[in-house]
């Protein structure tokens, strides 16, 4: 299994509706792309103030390397990026294998 973590800082002008739309697109990915086992979405609620401006996180689980390789160029991932990327001020992406 591979975990794919996104730590997201949205642009100041991103609306709640836009963010919710992106959330829905992410959460629907396991239904559209084989090899994506699960997607979680969360908002920062840490009291430590170490989030460096990131307000949201996405945790994706791929079944294996082939699942990740299928996801990256997939048309549904590209559509998600079309809606998501213009709303990002900053992002950290981190993958690790289990």
N, C-alpha and C positions, 0 to 999 in steps of 0.2 A: 504494500500500500504506500501511497505517496500523499503527503499533506501539502497543501498549497495555501499559504496565508497571505492575505492582502490587508495592509493597514492603510486606511484611506483618510486623506484630508480633502474635503470637498471645497470648491471655490465658494467664497462668501455669498455669491448671488444664487447658488443652487437652492431651489425651493424644496419644501418638504414633499411635494408631489413628484418632482423629478427624482429625488432620492428614493422615494417609495417605488417608483417605476423601475429603477435600477435594481432595487432589492428584489422585486418580483421576478425580473429577468434572471438574476442569479439563482434564486430559489427554484426556478423552473428548469434549470440546466440538467439536473439528473434525469428528468423526463424526456430530454431531447438528445442527449449525447451519451452513447454507451461508454462505459468505463468510468463515468463520474458517479461515484457511489453516494455521495451526500454533499450538501452545501448548508452551511450555517451562516447566519448574518447576525451581527451584534453591534450595539452602540457602547462606547466607552463609558464605564461607570466607576472607574478606579478613583480612589481618594489620593493616590500617590502623586498625581500631576506629572507623570513621566511619559505621557502619550505623545509629546512633541507636536501637538496640534491635530493629531489623528483622532477622528471622532467615531469612525466605523471600522469594522473588521469583517472579512469574509474568510471562512475556513472551508476549503474544498477538500474532499477525499477522493483520490483516484484509486481504482482497483490495482493499478500497476503502471509501469512506464508506458505501455501501449495505450492505456486510457488517457494519460496526460498527452501523449503524442497525437491522439485522435482529437482531443479537446482544443489544442492550441490553434490549428488552422480551420476548425469546424465553422461552417457558415453561421450557426447560432451564436458561437462565441464572437465572431466578427460583428454580428448585429448588436450584441450586448456592448461591445467596445464602441460602436458608433454612438450609442446613447450615453455611455459611461465616461469615456475619456474626456469629452469636453467639460465635464463637471469636476474633474480632478485638479486640485492644486498641487498635491503631492501624494505619492504612494510608495509603499515598501512592499515588495513581493519576496517571499521566502518559501522555499520548498524543502522538504526533508522526507526521507524514506523511513518506513517502519520496518 
